[in-house]
Amino acid sequence: MNNRELILLKQLAKCWNELDTIHLERYLSEYVIYESQYVLTPLLGKIEVLDYLDEKFLTIRNHMKTKLILINASIGYLPSMSMRSCIILSQIIEKEMNQSTVLIEIKDSLISRIDICFIPATKDVMFEGMEINLN
């Protein structure tokens, strides 16, 4: 992982950990693509991605008022992809945890693509940051 990639991954993780796109805005390409294996249609462009994340974060913050919800984004590496760097996004609601692998692509020193994936599986990631254990 090069230094720029680490900076961008840390900003994206901070965005999720603090539920605030202010940490991400200046690091996104105007033509960024945000795609999720959980959603059929990709988001195209910086404004659409930021609007989507702002709405998502607002929904999460509102749910936090009534139930136990924890969000954690940690940096990791995928040995199956030549130690490619990634983020493991963990969402705990009550005592159920969902995890996704987040991959980025970089063009002109900005994030040009964000992929939210269930494949590659998070169980295959080596963590750099803290791991979450519900027990």
Residue frames as qw, qx, qy, qz and C-alpha x, y, z in Angstrom:
[[0.000, 0.892, 0.453, 0.000, 0.00, 0.00, 0.00],
 [0.409, 0.375, -0.036, 0.831, 1.39, 3.38, -0.92],
 [0.147, -0.214, -0.455, 0.852, 1.15, 6.41, 1.34],
 [0.325, -0.011, -0.194, -0.926, -1.61, 8.12, -0.69],
 [0.575, -0.225, -0.710, -0.338, -3.75, 4.98, -0.62],
 [0.420, -0.289, -0.710, 0.485, -3.37, 4.76, 3.16],
 [0.045, 0.131, 0.199, -0.970, -4.37, 8.43, 3.55],
 [0.468, -0.073, -0.406, -0.782, -7.48, 7.90, 1.40],
 [0.578, -0.253, -0.773, -0.058, -8.49, 4.70, 3.19],
 [0.287, -0.244, -0.600, 0.706, -8.07, 6.39, 6.57],
 [0.216, 0.064, 0.011, -0.974, -10.27, 9.31, 5.47],
 [0.578, -0.152, -0.581, -0.552, -12.96, 6.93, 4.22],
 [0.529, -0.260, -0.765, 0.259, -12.78, 4.94, 7.47],
 [0.106, -0.164, -0.406, 0.893, -12.98, 8.17, 9.49],
 [0.387, -0.087, -0.304, -0.866, -16.04, 9.18, 7.46],
 [0.659, -0.263, -0.653, -0.265, -17.79, 5.95, 8.49],
 [0.488, -0.205, -0.667, 0.525, -16.53, 5.94, 12.09],
 [0.037, -0.249, -0.315, 0.915, -17.77, 9.50, 12.67],
 [0.271, 0.627, 0.729, 0.044, -20.77, 9.24, 10.31],
 [0.055, 0.876, 0.053, -0.477, -19.72, 12.48, 8.63],
 [0.758, 0.505, 0.263, 0.317, -18.85, 13.01, 4.96],
 [0.009, -0.983, 0.175, 0.045, -16.84, 16.14, 5.77],
 [0.557, -0.548, 0.578, 0.236, -13.80, 13.83, 6.12],
 [0.664, 0.171, 0.668, 0.289, -14.28, 12.45, 2.62],
 [0.411, 0.844, 0.263, -0.224, -15.49, 15.30, 0.44],
 [0.135, 0.873, -0.374, -0.282, -12.15, 16.67, -0.74],
 [0.341, -0.391, 0.833, 0.192, -10.77, 13.18, -1.43],
 [0.636, 0.393, 0.661, -0.062, -13.43, 12.11, -3.95],
 [0.203, 0.014, 0.581, 0.788, -13.09, 12.45, -7.69],
 [0.425, 0.240, 0.026, -0.872, -15.90, 14.43, -9.33],
 [0.689, 0.201, -0.494, -0.491, -16.63, 11.24, -11.31],
 [0.190, -0.274, 0.890, -0.312, -16.41, 8.75, -8.44],
 [0.682, -0.114, -0.573, -0.440, -18.37, 5.50, -8.73],
 [0.357, -0.272, 0.713, -0.538, -19.87, 3.97, -5.58],
 [0.708, 0.033, -0.561, -0.428, -21.02, 0.42, -6.06],
 [0.461, -0.309, 0.697, -0.454, -22.33, -2.13, -3.60],
 [0.216, 0.016, -0.949, -0.227, -22.95, -5.83, -4.06],
 [0.083, 0.381, 0.793, -0.468, -26.04, -5.24, -1.88],
 [0.331, 0.673, 0.206, -0.628, -27.57, -2.65, -4.26],
 [0.723, 0.426, 0.505, 0.204, -28.41, -3.11, -7.94],
 [0.409, 0.846, 0.145, 0.311, -27.55, 0.35, -9.25],
 [0.610, -0.095, -0.167, 0.769, -24.18, 2.13, -8.84],
 [0.066, -0.932, -0.196, 0.299, -24.02, 5.76, -7.73],
 [0.646, 0.374, 0.197, 0.636, -22.24, 8.03, -10.19],
 [0.161, 0.707, 0.007, 0.689, -20.54, 11.29, -9.30],
 [0.276, 0.105, -0.569, 0.767, -19.34, 13.04, -6.18],
 [0.386, -0.195, 0.133, -0.892, -22.62, 14.85, -5.44],
 [0.806, -0.151, -0.378, -0.431, -24.72, 11.67, -5.69],
 [0.684, 0.001, -0.648, 0.335, -22.29, 9.68, -3.51],
 [0.120, 0.125, -0.485, 0.857, -22.08, 12.38, -0.83],
 [0.550, -0.201, -0.044, -0.809, -25.87, 12.86, -0.81],
 [0.822, -0.115, -0.526, -0.186, -26.37, 9.09, -0.44],
 [0.563, 0.006, -0.631, 0.533, -23.86, 8.82, 2.41],
 [0.127, -0.210, 0.300, -0.922, -25.27, 11.89, 4.19],
 [0.712, -0.205, -0.187, -0.645, -28.74, 10.33, 4.08],
 [0.807, -0.048, -0.584, 0.078, -27.41, 6.94, 5.19],
 [0.367, 0.112, -0.570, 0.727, -25.50, 8.48, 8.09],
 [0.372, -0.245, 0.137, -0.885, -28.56, 10.49, 9.16],
 [0.826, -0.176, -0.364, -0.393, -30.63, 7.29, 9.21],
 [0.698, 0.006, -0.613, 0.371, -27.97, 5.50, 11.28],
 [0.099, 0.188, -0.442, 0.872, -27.73, 8.40, 13.78],
 [0.584, -0.246, -0.042, -0.772, -31.54, 8.44, 14.12],
 [0.861, -0.129, -0.474, -0.134, -31.59, 4.68, 14.78],
 [0.478, 0.177, -0.614, 0.603, -28.85, 5.10, 17.39],
 [0.294, -0.342, 0.259, -0.854, -31.35, 7.06, 19.49],
 [0.804, -0.177, 0.042, -0.566, -33.61, 4.02, 19.95],
 [0.996, -0.081, 0.019, 0.013, -31.38, 0.95, 19.75],
 [0.547, -0.603, 0.460, 0.354, -27.82, -0.19, 20.19],
 [0.771, 0.614, 0.070, 0.155, -25.99, 0.39, 16.91],
 [0.457, -0.677, 0.369, 0.443, -22.23, 0.47, 16.52],
 [0.719, 0.691, -0.036, 0.067, -20.28, 1.24, 13.36],
 [0.513, -0.653, 0.427, 0.357, -16.58, 0.53, 12.96],
 [0.740, 0.661, -0.116, 0.044, -14.35, 0.88, 9.92],
 [0.622, -0.604, 0.430, 0.253, -10.88, -0.70, 10.23],
 [0.404, 0.698, -0.528, -0.265, -7.99, -0.92, 7.79],
 [0.830, -0.173, 0.530, -0.003, -7.04, -4.41, 6.68],
 [0.142, 0.541, -0.698, -0.448, -5.27, -6.40, 3.97],
 [0.914, 0.195, 0.131, -0.332, -6.45, -9.18, 1.68],
 [0.433, -0.439, 0.741, 0.267, -3.83, -11.95, 1.34],
 [0.634, 0.355, 0.678, 0.107, -5.92, -13.52, -1.45],
 [0.431, 0.869, 0.200, 0.138, -5.50, -10.30, -3.48],
 [0.649, 0.351, -0.179, 0.650, -1.72, -9.84, -3.05],
 [0.384, -0.401, -0.441, 0.705, -2.18, -8.03, 0.28],
 [0.016, 0.546, 0.342, 0.765, -4.46, -5.41, -1.24],
 [0.030, -0.093, -0.529, 0.843, -5.48, -2.84, 1.32],
 [0.304, -0.503, -0.645, -0.489, -9.13, -2.43, 2.23],
 [0.311, -0.284, 0.416, -0.806, -11.55, -1.36, 4.93],
 [0.265, -0.312, -0.912, 0.012, -13.64, -3.77, 6.94],
 [0.335, -0.303, 0.016, -0.892, -16.91, -2.07, 7.68],
 [0.248, -0.236, -0.911, 0.228, -18.69, -3.58, 10.68],
 [0.403, -0.345, -0.059, -0.845, -22.22, -2.69, 11.68],
 [0.193, -0.160, -0.911, 0.327, -23.62, -4.06, 14.90],
 [0.476, -0.342, -0.142, -0.798, -27.34, -3.75, 15.54],
 [0.838, -0.435, 0.108, -0.312, -28.35, -5.08, 18.95],
 [0.590, -0.498, 0.622, 0.129, -26.12, -8.23, 18.96],
 [0.816, 0.403, 0.383, 0.159, -26.10, -8.99, 15.25],
 [0.218, -0.670, 0.368, 0.607, -23.01, -8.03, 13.26],
 [0.749, 0.611, 0.240, 0.091, -22.84, -7.47, 9.51],
 [0.393, -0.614, 0.370, 0.576, -19.50, -6.91, 7.84],
 [0.695, 0.703, 0.142, 0.044, -18.45, -5.79, 4.39],
 [0.637, -0.193, 0.257, 0.701, -15.14, -5.37, 2.64],
 [0.257, 0.932, 0.117, -0.227, -14.60, -1.91, 1.15],
 [0.685, 0.010, 0.347, 0.641, -12.18, -1.54, -1.76],
 [0.164, 0.885, 0.047, -0.433, -11.12, 1.70, -3.43],
 [0.700, 0.350, 0.270, 0.561, -9.51, 2.70, -6.69],
 [0.232, -0.758, -0.002, 0.609, -7.45, 5.86, -7.06],
 [0.561, 0.532, 0.339, 0.536, -7.01, 8.14, -10.07],
 [0.187, 0.677, -0.030, 0.711, -5.16, 11.46, -10.00],
 [0.206, 0.145, -0.649, 0.718, -4.62, 11.03, -6.22],
 [0.514, -0.104, 0.224, -0.821, -8.39, 10.95, -5.54],
 [0.439, 0.121, 0.872, -0.182, -10.83, 8.13, -4.83],
 [0.332, 0.200, -0.506, -0.771, -12.33, 7.24, -8.20],
 [0.693, -0.147, -0.592, -0.384, -14.23, 4.14, -7.12],
 [0.342, -0.298, 0.704, -0.546, -15.62, 2.67, -3.89],
 [0.640, -0.049, -0.685, -0.345, -16.83, -0.94, -3.84],
 [0.536, -0.323, 0.547, -0.556, -18.80, -2.35, -0.90],
 [0.600, 0.230, -0.722, -0.256, -18.48, -6.14, -1.07],
 [0.827, -0.356, 0.328, -0.283, -19.48, -9.33, 0.66],
 [0.913, 0.077, 0.230, 0.329, -17.00, -11.11, -1.64],
 [0.542, 0.179, -0.759, 0.313, -14.09, -11.07, -0.84],
 [0.652, -0.611, -0.440, -0.082, -15.28, -12.21, 2.57],
 [0.193, -0.855, 0.292, -0.383, -14.22, -10.28, 5.63],
 [0.891, -0.403, 0.209, 0.016, -13.03, -13.52, 7.25],
 [0.852, 0.283, 0.077, 0.434, -10.15, -13.47, 4.75],
 [0.163, 0.880, -0.111, 0.433, -8.86, -10.06, 5.86],
 [0.641, -0.162, -0.396, 0.637, -5.81, -9.45, 8.02],
 [0.175, -0.940, -0.281, -0.081, -6.61, -6.48, 10.28],
 [0.414, 0.407, -0.269, 0.769, -4.36, -3.52, 10.89],
 [0.289, -0.464, 0.204, -0.812, -6.77, -1.90, 13.37],
 [0.377, -0.137, 0.746, -0.531, -8.93, -3.28, 16.13],
 [0.310, -0.163, -0.865, -0.360, -11.15, -6.26, 15.68],
 [0.543, -0.270, 0.154, -0.780, -14.68, -6.44, 17.07],
 [0.293, -0.058, -0.951, 0.076, -15.75, -9.34, 19.23],
 [0.512, -0.447, -0.208, -0.703, -19.36, -9.56, 20.42],
 [0.781, -0.306, -0.542, 0.060, -18.67, -12.18, 23.12]]
